[in-house]
């Protein structure tokens, strides 16, 4: 397979971005037996159909992905956002999980802007995916996609990395510490997807990790609910923060569909730290339901028992209360109504306009305040080593 060629000079000479992507190994060609070539990955992703924009299919990364799934039917589409029989088909709700397992979308990212954040990160970088093969019942991403939410992979990797590189260069060194990081500007690279799952499909995540280890004033960050051992091979050199999302195991079994079990995420933390990642945790989402305090207390006890001292010494956490959405509530009733028994609680919730303009529901202010106070109190008592970066 031919290596990619520069077409517009945009990435040329910029932090070695073009050379970095060109040097990526073809998908599946990693040393030894790759996790993404094994049975667990196959259970999560058994791609039978690939919808692709023409430019994405013709790109170096697009050709890698199509070659990785040789049995998949390739269907050309004009836009990765507008696939009527996929996103606009209400009948897909009853096949919610099957679509995630069997369907993939390839597109080219048009927006390359970097947005300020200040919560999970200093900045939200343009991501290389949208959607996920997992099926968390509370996920905010499907709210914009309608009745199906498979992974959309963006193939114009060089343009995305070049845009991030330009922003890092223009921003310069961080002069004052903040809750995101004391020294580095933190860029969330997985706002609308899960980078650990994306790595089962292509080398997009590997390219991000390799790029950030060349940028001494910046650090990549992404949250995940999936333990992918292949990421241990990427040598991030402390420039990527992985945030393992956690909730009580009983809640996870009900709401975190197709994810790695919570104990497995905790057990992996030491390995990822030893591999060169910074390891933080998302206590997310916190779902207020009968017995929730006891369940979170047991999770904190599990964290204290399982996590090695070296992880605790550098760990920090975010607390994120549940945000829900009426349209997603309707979708969930079509494929996983049991989840709505705990997610949809009108007596406890109120409308909330999100930063992107969506009308969601969040816990009423007194409910949220009491829950945050209760959880932070438990953390101070049971896991005093766990610094809470913010609660939202």
C-alpha positions as CSV (number, residue, x, y, z in Angstrom):
1,X,0.0,0.0,0.0
2,X,1.3,3.4,-1.0
3,X,2.3,5.9,1.7
4,X,0.3,9.1,1.9
5,X,1.4,12.2,-0.1
6,X,1.2,15.8,1.1
7,X,-1.4,17.6,-1.1
8,X,-1.6,21.1,0.3
9,X,1.6,21.5,2.3
10,X,-0.5,22.3,5.4
11,X,1.3,19.8,7.7
12,X,4.7,20.0,6.1
13,X,7.5,20.7,8.6
14,X,5.0,21.1,11.5
15,X,6.3,19.1,14.4
16,X,6.9,16.1,12.1
17,X,3.2,15.5,11.7
18,X,3.3,14.3,8.1
19,X,6.2,12.0,8.8
20,X,4.6,10.6,12.0
21,X,1.4,9.6,10.1
22,X,3.3,8.2,7.2
23,X,5.4,6.0,9.5
24,X,2.3,4.4,11.1
25,X,2.2,0.7,10.7
26,X,-0.7,-0.7,8.6
27,X,-3.7,-1.7,10.6
28,X,-3.1,-5.1,12.2
29,X,0.6,-5.1,11.6
30,X,1.7,-4.6,15.2
31,X,4.4,-6.6,16.8
32,X,3.2,-9.9,18.2
33,X,-0.4,-10.8,18.7
34,X,-2.5,-7.6,18.8
35,X,-5.5,-7.4,21.0
36,X,-7.5,-5.9,18.2
37,X,-6.9,-9.1,16.2
38,X,-8.3,-11.3,18.9
39,X,-11.7,-12.7,19.9
40,X,-12.6,-10.0,22.4
41,X,-12.2,-7.3,19.9
42,X,-14.2,-9.3,17.4
43,X,-17.1,-9.6,19.8
44,X,-17.2,-5.8,20.1
45,X,-16.7,-5.1,16.3
46,X,-17.8,-7.4,13.5
47,X,-18.0,-4.9,10.8
48,X,-20.3,-5.9,7.9
49,X,-21.0,-2.5,6.3
50,X,-18.9,0.6,5.8
51,X,-20.5,3.8,4.8
52,X,-17.8,6.2,3.5
53,X,-17.5,9.6,1.9
54,X,-15.4,9.4,-1.3
55,X,-12.5,11.3,0.0
56,X,-12.3,9.2,3.1
57,X,-12.3,6.0,1.1
58,X,-9.5,7.3,-1.1
59,X,-7.3,8.5,1.8
60,X,-4.4,6.5,3.3
61,X,-6.2,5.9,6.6
62,X,-9.5,5.1,4.8
63,X,-7.8,2.4,2.7
64,X,-6.2,1.0,5.8
65,X,-9.5,0.6,7.5
66,X,-11.3,-0.9,4.5
67,X,-8.5,-3.4,4.1
68,X,-8.8,-4.3,7.8
69,X,-12.4,-5.4,7.2
70,X,-12.2,-7.2,3.8
71,X,-15.6,-8.8,4.2
72,X,-17.5,-5.6,4.7
73,X,-19.8,-4.1,2.1
74,X,-18.6,-0.6,1.2
75,X,-21.3,2.0,0.5
76,X,-20.6,5.5,-0.7
77,X,-22.3,8.4,1.0
78,X,-22.2,12.1,0.4
79,X,-22.0,13.0,4.0
80,X,-21.1,11.0,7.2
81,X,-23.8,13.1,9.0
82,X,-26.6,12.4,6.6
83,X,-27.2,8.7,6.0
84,X,-31.0,8.6,5.9
85,X,-31.6,4.8,6.3
86,X,-29.1,4.8,9.1
87,X,-29.4,7.9,11.2
88,X,-32.9,8.8,10.1
89,X,-34.5,5.4,10.3
90,X,-36.6,5.0,13.5
91,X,-36.6,1.2,13.0
92,X,-32.9,1.1,13.8
93,X,-33.6,1.7,17.5
94,X,-34.5,-1.9,18.1
95,X,-31.2,-2.8,16.4
96,X,-29.2,-0.3,18.5
97,X,-26.4,-2.6,19.6
98,X,-26.3,-4.6,16.3
99,X,-25.7,-1.4,14.3
100,X,-22.8,-0.5,16.7
101,X,-21.3,-3.9,16.2
102,X,-21.7,-4.3,12.4
103,X,-21.7,-0.7,10.9
104,X,-18.8,1.7,10.5
105,X,-18.8,5.2,8.9
106,X,-15.8,6.9,7.4
107,X,-15.7,10.6,6.8
108,X,-13.4,13.7,6.7
109,X,-13.6,16.1,9.6
110,X,-14.5,19.6,8.4
111,X,-14.2,21.6,11.6
112,X,-10.7,21.8,12.9
113,X,-11.3,24.4,15.6
114,X,-9.9,24.0,19.2
115,X,-12.4,25.1,21.8
116,X,-11.7,26.2,25.4
117,X,-13.0,23.9,28.1
118,X,-11.6,24.3,31.6
119,X,-13.2,21.2,33.1
120,X,-11.8,17.9,31.8
121,X,-9.1,19.8,29.9
122,X,-7.9,23.2,29.0
123,X,-9.0,22.7,25.4
124,X,-11.2,20.4,23.4
125,X,-9.3,19.3,20.3
126,X,-10.9,18.3,17.1
127,X,-11.5,14.5,17.6
128,X,-10.8,11.7,15.2
129,X,-14.1,9.9,15.8
130,X,-17.7,10.5,16.7
131,X,-19.8,7.7,18.2
132,X,-18.8,4.4,19.8
133,X,-19.1,0.7,19.6
134,X,-20.1,0.5,23.2
135,X,-23.7,1.3,24.2
136,X,-23.8,3.3,27.4
137,X,-27.4,4.2,28.0
138,X,-26.6,7.8,29.2
139,X,-24.2,8.8,26.4
140,X,-24.7,12.3,25.0
141,X,-23.4,11.7,21.5
142,X,-26.5,9.9,20.1
143,X,-28.6,13.0,20.8
144,X,-27.3,14.5,17.6
145,X,-27.4,11.4,15.4
146,X,-31.0,10.2,15.7
147,X,-31.8,6.5,15.7
148,X,-28.3,4.9,15.2
149,X,-24.9,5.7,16.7
150,X,-22.1,3.6,15.2
151,X,-18.5,4.9,15.1
152,X,-17.7,7.5,12.6
153,X,-13.9,7.5,12.0
154,X,-12.3,10.6,10.5
155,X,-9.6,9.8,8.1
156,X,-7.9,13.2,7.5
157,X,-5.5,12.6,10.3
158,X,-2.8,14.9,9.1
159,X,-5.0,18.0,8.9
160,X,-6.4,17.3,12.4
161,X,-2.9,16.9,13.9
162,X,-1.6,19.9,12.1
163,X,-4.5,22.0,13.5
164,X,-3.7,20.9,17.0
165,X,0.0,21.5,16.5
166,X,-0.6,25.1,15.3
167,X,-2.8,25.8,18.3
168,X,-0.1,24.4,20.7
169,X,2.5,26.6,19.0
170,X,0.4,29.7,19.1
171,X,-0.6,29.2,22.8
172,X,3.0,28.8,24.0
173,X,3.9,27.4,27.5
174,X,1.5,27.3,30.3
175,X,2.5,30.1,32.7
176,X,0.2,29.3,35.7
177,X,-1.0,26.0,37.1
178,X,-4.7,25.2,37.2
179,X,-6.9,22.2,38.0
180,X,-6.4,20.7,34.6
181,X,-2.6,20.4,35.0
182,X,0.2,22.2,36.8
183,X,2.5,22.6,33.8
184,X,1.0,21.4,30.5
185,X,-1.9,22.5,28.4
186,X,-4.3,19.6,28.4
187,X,-6.2,18.8,25.2
188,X,-9.2,16.4,25.3
189,X,-8.8,14.4,22.1
190,X,-11.8,12.1,22.7
191,X,-14.8,14.3,23.4
192,X,-17.3,12.4,21.2
193,X,-15.8,8.9,21.2
194,X,-13.6,6.4,23.0
195,X,-10.0,6.4,21.8
196,X,-9.4,3.0,23.3
197,X,-12.1,1.5,21.2
198,X,-11.1,3.5,18.1
199,X,-7.7,1.8,18.3
200,X,-9.4,-1.5,17.4
201,X,-10.2,0.0,14.0
202,X,-7.2,2.1,13.0
203,X,-4.0,3.8,14.1
204,X,-5.7,7.2,14.8
205,X,-5.3,6.9,18.5
206,X,-1.7,5.8,18.1
207,X,-1.0,8.8,15.9
208,X,-2.4,11.1,18.6
209,X,-0.3,9.6,21.3
210,X,2.9,9.8,19.2
211,X,2.2,13.4,18.2
212,X,1.7,14.6,21.8
213,X,4.9,13.0,23.0
214,X,6.7,15.5,20.6
215,X,4.8,18.5,22.1
216,X,6.5,19.4,25.4
217,X,4.0,22.1,26.4
218,X,0.9,20.0,25.9
219,X,-0.7,16.8,27.0
220,X,-3.5,14.7,25.4
221,X,-6.4,13.4,27.5
222,X,-9.2,11.0,26.9
223,X,-11.8,9.1,29.0
224,X,-12.5,5.4,28.4
225,X,-14.6,2.6,29.7
226,X,-12.6,0.0,27.7
227,X,-9.4,-1.8,28.6
228,X,-7.3,-2.1,25.4
229,X,-3.9,-3.7,26.1
230,X,-2.6,-2.6,22.7
231,X,-2.4,1.0,24.0
232,X,0.4,-0.2,26.4
233,X,2.7,-0.5,23.4
234,X,2.4,3.2,22.3
235,X,5.1,4.7,24.7
236,X,3.3,8.0,25.6
237,X,6.2,9.2,27.8
238,X,3.9,11.0,30.2
239,X,2.3,13.1,27.5
240,X,-1.1,11.4,27.5
241,X,-3.6,11.2,30.4
242,X,-6.0,8.3,30.3
243,X,-9.1,8.7,32.5
244,X,-10.8,5.5,33.4
245,X,-14.5,6.1,33.9
246,X,-15.9,4.4,37.0
247,X,-19.3,3.8,38.6
248,X,-20.6,1.1,41.0
249,X,-20.4,-2.3,39.3
250,X,-24.2,-2.8,39.6
251,X,-24.9,0.5,37.9
252,X,-22.3,-0.3,35.2
253,X,-23.9,-3.7,34.4
254,X,-27.2,-1.9,33.9
255,X,-26.0,1.2,32.1
256,X,-22.5,0.6,30.7
257,X,-23.5,-1.8,28.0
258,X,-20.6,-3.6,26.1
259,X,-17.9,-1.9,28.2
260,X,-15.0,-3.5,30.2
261,X,-16.1,-4.5,33.8
262,X,-15.3,-1.9,36.4
263,X,-12.9,-4.2,38.3
264,X,-11.0,-4.7,35.0
265,X,-10.6,-1.0,34.6
266,X,-9.2,-0.6,38.1
267,X,-6.8,-3.6,37.7
268,X,-5.5,-2.1,34.4
269,X,-4.5,1.3,36.0
270,X,-1.1,0.2,37.2
271,X,-0.2,-1.3,33.9
272,X,-1.1,1.9,32.1
273,X,0.9,4.0,34.5
274,X,3.9,1.7,34.1
275,X,3.6,2.1,30.3
276,X,4.0,5.8,30.5
277,X,0.5,7.2,30.8
278,X,-0.8,9.5,33.5
279,X,-3.8,7.7,35.0
280,X,-6.8,9.7,36.3
281,X,-10.4,8.6,37.0
282,X,-13.9,9.9,36.0
283,X,-16.5,9.2,38.7
284,X,-19.2,9.4,36.0
285,X,-22.0,9.6,35.7
286,X,-23.3,9.7,39.3
287,X,-26.8,8.3,39.1
288,X,-29.1,9.2,42.1
289,X,-31.2,6.1,42.8
290,X,-32.2,4.1,45.9
291,X,-29.0,2.8,47.6
292,X,-26.6,5.0,45.5
293,X,-24.5,6.2,48.5
294,X,-23.8,2.7,49.7
295,X,-22.9,1.6,46.2
296,X,-20.5,4.4,45.7
297,X,-19.0,3.8,49.1
298,X,-18.3,0.2,48.1
299,X,-16.7,1.4,44.9
300,X,-14.4,3.8,46.8
301,X,-13.4,0.9,49.1
302,X,-12.6,-1.2,46.0
303,X,-10.4,1.6,44.6
304,X,-8.5,1.8,47.9
305,X,-8.0,-1.9,48.0
306,X,-7.1,-2.6,44.4
307,X,-5.1,0.4,43.2
308,X,-1.3,0.3,43.9
309,X,0.3,3.1,45.8
310,X,2.1,4.4,42.7
311,X,-1.3,5.0,41.0
312,X,-2.7,6.7,44.1
313,X,0.2,9.0,44.3
314,X,-0.5,10.7,41.0
315,X,-4.3,10.1,40.7
316,X,-7.0,12.7,40.4
317,X,-10.7,12.4,39.7
318,X,-13.6,14.3,38.1
319,X,-17.1,13.9,39.5
320,X,-19.8,14.2,36.8
321,X,-23.5,14.1,37.8
322,X,-25.9,12.5,35.3
323,X,-27.2,14.6,32.5
324,X,-30.1,13.1,30.5
325,X,-32.1,14.1,27.4
326,X,-35.8,13.5,26.4
327,X,-34.9,12.4,22.9
328,X,-32.4,9.9,24.2
329,X,-35.0,8.8,26.8
330,X,-37.3,7.9,23.9
331,X,-34.5,6.0,22.1
332,X,-33.6,4.0,25.2
333,X,-37.3,3.0,25.7
334,X,-37.0,1.3,22.3
335,X,-33.9,-0.9,23.1
336,X,-33.1,-0.8,26.9
337,X,-36.2,0.4,28.9
338,X,-34.8,-0.9,32.2
339,X,-32.1,1.7,32.1
340,X,-34.7,4.5,32.1
341,X,-36.0,3.3,35.5
342,X,-33.0,5.0,37.0
343,X,-32.0,7.6,34.4
344,X,-35.4,9.3,33.9
345,X,-36.6,10.7,37.2
346,X,-38.7,13.8,36.6
347,X,-39.3,14.4,40.3
348,X,-35.5,14.9,40.7
349,X,-34.6,16.6,37.4
350,X,-35.1,19.9,35.8
351,X,-34.4,21.3,32.2
352,X,-30.9,22.5,31.5
353,X,-29.6,24.2,28.4
354,X,-26.2,22.7,27.6
355,X,-23.2,24.6,26.2
356,X,-24.0,23.3,22.7
357,X,-27.6,24.5,22.9
358,X,-29.2,21.2,23.5
359,X,-32.1,21.1,26.0
360,X,-31.3,18.4,28.5
361,X,-32.4,17.4,32.0
362,X,-30.1,17.5,35.1
363,X,-30.7,16.9,38.7
364,X,-32.5,19.8,40.5
365,X,-29.9,22.1,42.2
366,X,-30.6,21.0,45.8
367,X,-30.4,17.3,44.7
368,X,-27.2,17.8,42.9
369,X,-25.6,19.9,45.7
370,X,-26.5,17.3,48.3
371,X,-25.2,14.4,46.1
372,X,-21.9,16.2,45.4
373,X,-21.4,17.0,49.0
374,X,-22.2,13.4,50.0
375,X,-19.8,11.9,47.5
376,X,-16.9,14.3,48.2
377,X,-17.3,13.6,51.9
378,X,-17.0,9.8,51.3
379,X,-13.9,10.4,49.2
380,X,-12.3,12.5,51.9
381,X,-13.1,9.7,54.4
382,X,-12.4,6.5,52.4
383,X,-9.9,7.6,49.7
384,X,-8.2,10.7,51.0
385,X,-5.4,10.2,48.5
386,X,-7.9,10.9,45.6
387,X,-7.7,14.6,44.6
388,X,-11.0,15.8,43.1
389,X,-10.2,18.1,40.2
390,X,-13.8,19.3,39.8
391,X,-17.4,18.3,40.3
392,X,-20.0,19.1,37.6
